[in-house]
Amino acid sequence: MTQITPEIVAEHGLSPEEYERVLHAMGREPNLTELGIFSVMWSEHCSYKSSRIHLKKLPTEGPQVICGPGENAGVVDIGDGQAAIFKMESHNHPSYIEPYQGAATGVGGILRDVFTMGARPVANLNALRFGRPDHPKMRHLIAGVVHGIGGYGNCVGVPTVGGEVNFHPAYDGNILVNAMTVGVADTDKIFYSAASGVGNPIVYVGSKTGRDGIHGATMASADFGEDSEEKRPTVQVGDPFTEKLLIEACLELMASDAIVAIQDMGAAGLTSSSVEMASKGGVGIELVMDDVPQREEGMTPYEMMLSESQERMLMVLKPGREEFAEAIFRKWELDFAIIGRVTDTGRMVLKWKGDTVADIPLAPLADEAPLYDRPHVPTPKPAELTNVPACTDPAADLLKLMGSPDIASRRWIWEQYDHMVGADTVQRPGGDAAVVRVHGTKKALAITTDCTPRYCFADPVEGGKQAVAEAWRNLTAVGATPLAITNCLNFANPQRPEIMGQIVGCLEGMGHACRALDFPIVSGNVSLYNESKATGGGSAILPTPAIGGLGLMADWEKSMTIAFKQTGDIIIALGNRSGHLGQSLWLREIHGREEGPPPPVDLDAERRTGDYLRAAITAGVVTAAHDVADGGLAVALAEMALAGNIGAILDKKQPYDNACSFFGEDQGVYLVTVHDHALLDFLKGAQAAGIDAEPIGRTIGSRLIFELADGDFVVSLDALRQAHEGFFPDLMGADAALA
């Protein structure tokens, strides 16, 4: 038997104080298997011990919410006896260590979270953050991540319909890969994870257990040192073809009455799935480790409990339904094994070769896991922007911005994803939000992922507000009613007070926005310790609370796009504009300055403007709509022009104090187009609603013309398209073919 030394405790990620809690909970010294179980269940990745106290402050309820945080995924009502089930999760550290498998298994894991609850997955999205494009490792990371997402999603047959990509030096040593899945289920066929029924059989289905991914949850709860290559065995290996079989087998069994509870084996594998099922049901659990399907010789209970092998599920079945369930899984060529039973002991008991190798009270593993209110200091407010440079040529500045890393077309990425499989994708990547039809109905789901990390770094409260508001705005711009959000909260080391201050500030801002916009949080994930010593001196990522937004529209045929539809339409700026340049991409990309406060978010104005635009879209008044975001009004205008292959002229009579105001990233602003005959009514309606609405130009020709008082500035759509589309192919070079 392995002696538990302080070194072994430290290797398992437990502090001396936490080990004292283990001793108190057990009433004795744990063996190695028991220590391993405590280590993964008390890791940040599984217990949220640094964030739980603050997550409880977020709004999670609403009339549309069927199930909020605490289950595998969130559930919202979409009418007609149907529900949308969705969640976003991180696979950051694995994707840095082994980008293909890290990203692929991130997709596989989030798919399982959704179909575990009875939903057929209908859409995948992602939110990716990379370091400097010229970093020596970045091309390898980009190629691997994109290939991994596409390789898994394409094979499993779920369309990848949207996402976002940012670049910043803060991610040089710790990229972020956040994956989101949305599924649809009948409201009377939603499955939960709480085990019940003493004596009920516990069943293992899916792939066999191997040694891949052991200590994955612990690894994901620590920062990187120089030894990231040595952590490669902690990265799981995925098989999308097995996942496809598992989806179909689970949904077939779910059509019966055989399942009492079901849970996927995600982080911490068999440990977390069994502990969560038992603790949620207030029962005990006994597992016979000899019966766990194994693909490697000589596996120990420690390895089996901590393995994160993919494509596995744990179920509690009704007595007498074992043969029926086994026949389904055998038909789909998947493993099926009865490995234990539900007990009334409130304990986890593991048997192996006739001996008891673990006997742990469940309460300390789950509900009584450590909970920390870590010291935090608020982020100082940034100084106001001074010495604002002049914009002498808005056309030239726009051309440079359109080819910059954060604005350039992501076509090179999304064309590697199958975004049309299933034939329900209404709006493919490239717009404000993806739109996916609810199969067999007129309804559609609008889906987006959003966050502006540079705003969150400059002012976490405003940045948290903006992340939620941006998601709400993108759903609104396609004509959808925003329903709810999921999130993936990516931060650095919470034991540093300034980082904990970022976490607290972002959550405060998110909470304000969710309440003001009736946009509750129904699921999510927290990923901490995203920093790297390998880059020199402890490089922390920017605070990145990625938001996944979900909206609903009654008729998918009325969804709005960003593309200009015809020449002669009037272009209107809807919402209040001040030309805010603090933290703007124009300031960074044109002048090399990351300074000033981020643009403020007026949530009342956000709500009024969005509600008005959505009503106008539903009424058929608007011909195109696009929210103003990175790069300001000029970039939004160029994106609309390129999407429709129609140019525009901006009228010199408009009162621009400075041409650089075209690049201000004012919040709550949209560009819309309307026909001449609809202009007056649209403006009157906006005025009645207390919303600024200003005609600024007209769609025309094949150029963008900034017709200003001191001269005309012109850029052709061909030049804009070449700059916009060229960044990724130029960056990736030979890797473009490999990925």
N, C-alpha and C positions, 0 to 999 in steps of 0.2 A: 504494500500500500504506500502511495506517495505521501510523504510527510509535508504538511502545509507550512511553508516557511514564509517570512515576510516578503521574500523575493517573489515567490509564487503568487502571493496575494497581489503584489504590485503588478506582476505580469498580466493579471486578470482585470486590471483597471480599477481595483477597489482601493480606497484610501484606508489608512489604519483605523480611522473612526468608523468607516463603513464596515470594516471587518469585525470591529467590536459589536456592531449591530447584528451582524450575521451570527456571532457567537451567542448573543442574547436571544435571538429568535430561535436558534436551534437548541439552546441549552447544552451545547457540546461543540466540539470542533468538527467542522464539516469534512467530508472526504473530498477528493478531487472532483468527482462528478457533481456533488452538491455545490462546491465552490464555483464551478463553471456555470451552473444554472443561476446562482445568485449574480455572477458577474455580468451575464448577458441581460438578465431581467432588470438589473439596476444600472445598466449603461444608459447614457443620455439617449441613445437611439431608441431604446424601448421604454424607459421610465419617464422621460421628459422632466428629470428631477430639477433642472435649472429653470424650466419654463412653465411648468404646470400652474404655478401660483399666479402667473400673469395671463396665461391662456384662459383661465376661468373668468376673466373680465370681459371677454369678447361676446358679442351678441350671437346666439346660436339658434334662436327660435323665430318662428313666423308662421302664418297660416298655411304657407306652402310647404313647410318643413315636416316631413314624415319621420326622419331620423337624423339627428345631429351628430356631433363628434362622439366618439366612443366605440363605434362599430368599425367594420372594415372600410366603409365608405359612407358618404352622406347620401340621403335620399330626399328628393323633393317631388311634389305632386305636379304632374303636367296635364291633368285632366283625363277624362274618358277612361278612368280605371287604370291609368298608366303612371309610372314614376320614372324619373331620371336618377341614376345612381352614379356618383362620380367622386374622384379623389385625385390628388397630386402628391407625389412622393419624390424623394431625392435618391440618387445613386452617385453621389459626388466622388467620394474617395475611391470606390472601385473603378470609376471611369477614368480617374487620373492614373491609377496603377495599370489598368488593362482596359483601354478605352472601348474596344469592340465588345467584350463580354460584360464590362461594367454597364455600358449603355443598354445592351441587349437585355440583360437580366433586370435592369430597371424597368424596361417596358413590360417584361413578363410578369414582374411582381405586381405592378399596378393593375394589369389586366386581371390577375387573380383576385385582388382586393374587390374588384367590381363584380366579376361573375360569381364569386363566392356568395354574394347576396341575392343571386337569382337573376341577374341582368345579363342580357346578351350585349357584349361590348359593341358599340357602334362608331366610336371615334377615339383616336389617340392624338395628343398634342405633346409638345415639349417646350421647355424653357432652358436655354443653354447659355452659359457664360464662359468665355475663353479669355486668355491673356493677350498680350501683344501679338498681333499677327506675325511680326518678324521674330518672335521668340523661337529659339532653335527647336523646341519640342512641340510647338503649337500646331504645325501642319499635321504631324502624326496624330495628335490628340483629336483635331477636327475630323480628319479622315476616319479614324477609328470610331468615334462617337456616332457620326452620321451613318457610317456603314452598319454599326451595331443596331441603331434605332430602325433603319430600313430593313436590315436583315431579319430582325425579329418580327416587326409589325407586318411587313409584306408577307412573310411566310405564314403567319397565324391568321391572316385574312381580315385584319381590322385596319381601316384607312387612317393614315396619319394626315390630319387635315389642317393643322395650324401650329403656331409656336412663335418663339422669339429668340433672337441671338444678340448678345452684347459682347463687346471686347473691352478689356481694361487691364492695365498692368497688375492690378490687385489680384487678378485670377491667374497670374503666371504659374504659381506653384500649387494651385488648388482650383481646378475648373469646377463648374457646377453643371450637373445634368439632372434636371427635374422632369419627370414624366407624369402625364395626366391621361386618364381614361374616363370616358363617359359610356354608360350603358343604359338600356331601357328594359324595364320589367313591368309586369302586372302588379298592381298594388296589393292584391291578395296572394301573391307568390313571392314575397320578400323573405329572405332567410337571414337569421341572426346567429350569433356565435355562442350564446349562453347554453352551456350543457345542463341537462336535467334528466331525471329518471334514474334513481339508484338501480344499478344492475344493467343499465343499457349498454350495448356494445360500443366501443370506440374503434373506429375503422380508419385505416391509413389507405389512401388511394393515390395513384399517379406514378411517378418515377421512383426508382430505388434510391436509397440514401447512400451517398458517397462521402468522401473526405473533403470535398470542395466547400469553400465558404466557412470553414470552422473559424470562429472568432470574428466573423464578419461584422456583427453588431458592435463588438468591442472596438474593432479597428475603426469603424465609422464614428466612434465617440472619442477619438483622440486626434490631435493634430499630426501633421507629417514631419518627420525628421529626414535624415539623409537615407533612410533604409526603405524607401517606398518600394523598391524592386523586391525586397525580401518579403513584402506583404502580398505578393502576387497570389500565393495559395489561398489567401482569404477571399479572393474574388470568385464568385459563383460562375458556373458554366451553364448556359441556357440551351434549350432545345425547343424552338418554336413549333415544330411539328407535333411534339408530344403535348405541348400546351394546347394546340388546336384540338387534339383528341380529348384532352381533359375538359376543355370548355364544353364540348358536345356531350360527353358522358355525364358531367355534372348537371347540365341543363336537362338532359333526359331523365335523370333520377329526380331532379327537382319537380318534374311534372307529376310525380307520384306523391304519396304521403309518407315516404319512408324516412325522411330526414328530420331529426330533432334539432340539431345544431351543426354548423359547418364553419370552418376557419381555414384560411390558407396558411401554409408554412412559409412565412416571409422571413424577416430579420429574426435571428435566433431560432429559426426552424421549428423543430418538434417541441422545443422548450416553450417558446412564446405561445405557440398555438394551443398547446395543452393547458398551460397555466391560465391563459386568457379565457378559454372556454370554461374551465372549472371555476375560476374566481368570479366571472360574470354570473354564473349560475348558482354560486354559493354552495358548491358541492366539492367532493374530492375526486381524485383520479388515480387509477392504478394501471400502469403500463408494463407489459412483458417485453423487454427489449429483444429477446431472442426472436420474436415474431416480426420485428421491423424489417421490411424488405431492404436488403443491403446489396450493393453492387461491388463491394470490395471485401477481401478476406480479413478476418481478425479484427473487425471494428469493435471498439469498446463502447459501453454506454455513454461515456463522456463524449466520444466522437459522434455518436448517433444523436445525442440530444443537442449538440451545438452545431452540427452540420447545417449549412444553408443550401443544400442541393435543391435545385429548382423543380418546378412542375409537380408539387406535392400538396395534398390537402388532408385535413383531419376532419372526421365526421362523428357525430353521435347518431346512431340509427335507432329506430323503434325495434323492440324485440320481435324476432321472427321475420324481419325484412332483410336479413343478411344475404340469403341466397339470391333474392331478387336483385339486390344492389350489386352483388358480385357478378351476376350474369351480364349486367350492363357494362361494367368496367372491363370484364374479360372480352366482351364483344369489341370494345374499343382498344383492345390490346394494351391495357394498363394494369399495373399491379393493384391488388386488392388484398388487404390483410386485416383481420381483427387483432388488434394489438393491446386491448385493455378493456376496462369497464369503468362506469361512473360509480363512485362510492359516496358514502355520507360522512366521510372522516374529516373533510376540509384539509386534506393533506395530499401531496404528490408522492406516490410510492412507485419506485421502479424496481422491477425484478429482473434478474439476469442469471441464467444457469442455476436457477433454484434459490438464489440468495437475494436478499434485499440490498440493493446497492445505492439507494437514495430514499430518504424519508424526510420530507420537508413540509412544514406548515405553509399553506398557500397564501395566506393573508400577507405575510411579510414580503413575499415575492411580487405581489401586484399592488393592492390598494395601500399597503403600508410601506411601499418603497420610499427611499429617501426623497425628501422635498426640501429644496433650498430656496431661501429668499436672499439671493446673492447681492452683495453690495453693488450699487450702481451709481454712476455720476452722469447727469444729463450732458448731452453734447452741446458745447457752447454754440450760440447762434453765430453764423458767419457774418462777417462785416459786409455792409452794403457795397455793391459794385461801384467802383469809381474809375475815372479815366476810361470811359467806354470808347473804344475805337470807332471811327467812322466806317461806314460801308460805302466805298466809292464805286462799286460795280456789283449790284445784287445778282446779275446774271452769272458773272464769273464765280462769285461765292457759292451760288446755288449749284453750279456745275461741279465744284470741288466737293461740296457736301454730299451730293448724290452718289459719288464714288467712294465716300468714306466708310470705314468698317461698320459703324452702327446704323447706317442708313442704306447702304448698297443692297441691291436685290438679293434675296435669299433663294432665288430660283435654283441655283446650283445645288442647294441642300434639298429643297422639297421635291425636286424632280426625281430624286433618288428614293422617295417614298411613294408607295402606292396610295394615292389620296382619293381614288375613285372606286376601289373595291367595295362591293355591296350595292353600288349604283344608287346610293342615297345622298351623296355629297352634292349639295346645291351650290355652295360657294367654296372653291378650292383655295389653297394658301395664296396670300398676296393682298388680301383686303383687310378690313378692320377686324372681322371675326369670321371664323368658319361657320357655315350653315349646313346642317345635316338633317335631312327629312326623317321624321319618325315613320318608319316603314309602314306602308299601307294606309297612311293618313295624309291629310293636308298640313298637319303640324310640322314644325321644324324646331330643332335646337340650335341656338347660336352659342359658340364656344370661343373663348379667348384666353391667352395667358399674358400677363402684364406685370411689369415692375420697372422703375427707373432708379437703379442703385445709386447713381451719382446724386440724385435728390436725397435719398435716404441717408447717405453719408454726410451731406451738408446739413441736413435738418431732419432727423428721424421721424419726428411727429408729422411734419408736412409731407415727407416722403411716403410715410405709411398711408396717409390720407390719399395721396396722389395715386398710389398703386391700386387701391380699391376703386377710386373714381375713374381711372383710366380703363379698367375692365368694364365698369358700368357704362362708360362712354362708348367703348367699342361695340358692345352688344346693342346699345341704342342706335348706333350709326347704321346698323344693318336692318333696323326695324324691330328688334326683339325686346320684349319686356324682361329686364334682368330679374332673375329669381334668387340666386344664392351663389356663394363662392366656396372654393376650397383654397388651401394655401400651402406653400412650402417655404418655411422660414429658415433661410440660410444665413448663418452668422458665424463669427469667429469664436474665440475662447471666452465662455461666459464667466470664467473666473477672473477676467480682467474687468475692473469696474467700468471702464469706458466702453467696452464691448457690451456689457450687460445694460449699460445706458442706452445703447443703440437698440437693443432688443425691446426694452421697456418703452422707449419712445416710438418705435415703429408700431408696436401693438396698440399703443394709445391712439395714434393717428388712424390706424385701421379700424379700431373700434368706433371712433367718431364717424368715420365715413360710412361704415356699415349701418349704423343706426340712422344717420341722416338720409340714406338712400334706400332704406328697407331692404338690405342686401346681406342677409345673415351668413355666417360661416358655418358650414355643415360638416366639414372634414378637413384634414390637413396633416402636416408632417413638420417636425422640427429637426433641422440638421445643424449641429453646432461643431465647434472646433475646426472650422474651415479656414485653416491657415497653415503655412508651411515654413519650417525652419530651413528647408533646403534652399530657399531663395535668398537666405541671408537675413538674420535678425528678426525672424518671426513675422512674416508677411501675412497680414489678415486680408480676407476678401472685403469688398464693400458690403455693407448690410443689404441683403437681397431677399426681402419678403415677397416672393413670387406669388401672384394671385391667379387662380384659374376661375374664370367667370362663366356662368351658365345662364342663358336666357331662353325664352320661349316665344314663338310666333304662331299665330293661328293658321296662317296660310303662307307656305314657303314661297309661293309665286310672287308674293309682295315684298320679298326681301330686297333690300337696297344694296347697291354696290358703289364702289368709289369711282368707277369709270365715267368720264364725261360721255354723254350719249349722243349729242349732236351739236353742230355749230349754232351759235346764236343764243344759247341759253345764258341766263343771267347768273353770275357767280355772287353769292352772298356769304359774308362772314357773319356767323351767328354766335353771339356771346360777346362778353366784354373783353376788349383787347387793350393792353397797355404796352406791348412790346417788351415784355420782361426777358432780359438777356442773362441774368444770373444762372450759372450752371448750364447754360445752353450749349448745344453741340456747335453752334456757330462760333461761340467764343472759344471753345476748345479746339475745334478743327481748323479754323481760319487764323486764330490768334494765339493758340497754344496756352490758353488760360483756363484753369478750372477754379472759378472764383464766384463769390457772391452767394446770396440765398437762392434756394430753388423757387420757382413760381408758386405763389400761394394758391390754395384751393378753397374757393368759396362754395361750400356744400349746398347752401340754399340756392344759389344761382345755378350750380351744376344740375340740381334737381329740376328747376323750372325749365332750363334750356333743353335738357334731355327729354323731358316729358312733352314739350312742345314739338320738338323735332320728330319724336316717335309718332305722335298723332298726325303730323303732316305726311310722314312716309306712309302710314296706314291709309290716309285719305287719297294717296296718289298724287299729291301736289309736288313732291320733290323728285327730281330726275337723277340726282347723284348726291352722295353724302360721304364725308370723310372727317374724322376728328383731327384736330391740330395737335401734334405731339412733337417728337424729336425733330428738330430743324425748323419748327415753326410753320407759319402760313405758306412760305415759299416752297418748302419741301412737300407739304400736303398738296399744294396746287400741282407741283410737278408729278407727283404720284398719280393724281387723278388724270392728268393729261396723258401720261404714258399708258395708263390702264385703258383709256379710251382711244388713244392715238389721235387726239384732238388737242390743239393748242389753246392759248388764252391770251387776252390782252387785259392788263390792269390799268385802270384809268388814272391819269395824272391828277385829276381833280380831287382825288381822295386825300384827306389831310394826314399824310405821313410826316412826322417831324424829322425822321431820319430813315433812310432806306434800310438800315439794319433792323428796323421794327418788323420787317418781313420775316425775320428769323427768331423773333421772340416766341418763347414756348409758353404762352398764356394758356391757362387751364380752363376747361369748360367751354372751349371754342370749337366750332365745326365750320367747315366749308360745305355749302350746299349749292346746287343749281336748280333753277326753276325756269319754266317757259315764261316768255314776256307776259302772257295773259294772266299768269298766276302771281306775278310779282307783287302787285298792290295788296291783294288779299293776304299774302304771306307776311308782308311787312306790317300790315294792320294787326294781324293776329299776334305777331311777336311783340308789338308795342303794347297791346292789351295784356299780354302775359308778363310785361315788365322785363323784356329781353332785348338786348341790343341786336339789331339786324341791319347790316350795311351792305348795299350792293357795291362791289369793288371791281367788277369787270365783266367780261363776256367770253364765252368759248368761241374760238375762231382759228382757222388755219392749222399750221404745223409747227408753230413756234410759241414760246412764252415771251411776251413783250411787257416789260416793266416801263410803262409810259409815265415818267415822273417829270416834275417841274423843271429839273435841270438836265433833262435829256432822256432818250429812250435807251433801254438796255435789253438786249435780245439774246436768247439762246434757243437753238433748234431742238426739237424733240429727238432727232437722230443723235445729236451730241449728248443730250441727257441720257438717252437709252444706253449708249455705248459706255458712258461712265458708270451708270447704275448697274448694268449687267456684267461689267468686266471685272469687278473686284475679286469675287470668289474664284472664277477660273484662273485669273492671273496669280492669285495667292497660292492656290493648290497645285498648279502646274501638273507634274506627273502624278501627284497624289489624287488629282481629280479623276483619273481613270481607275485608280485602285479603289476608290471609295464608291 
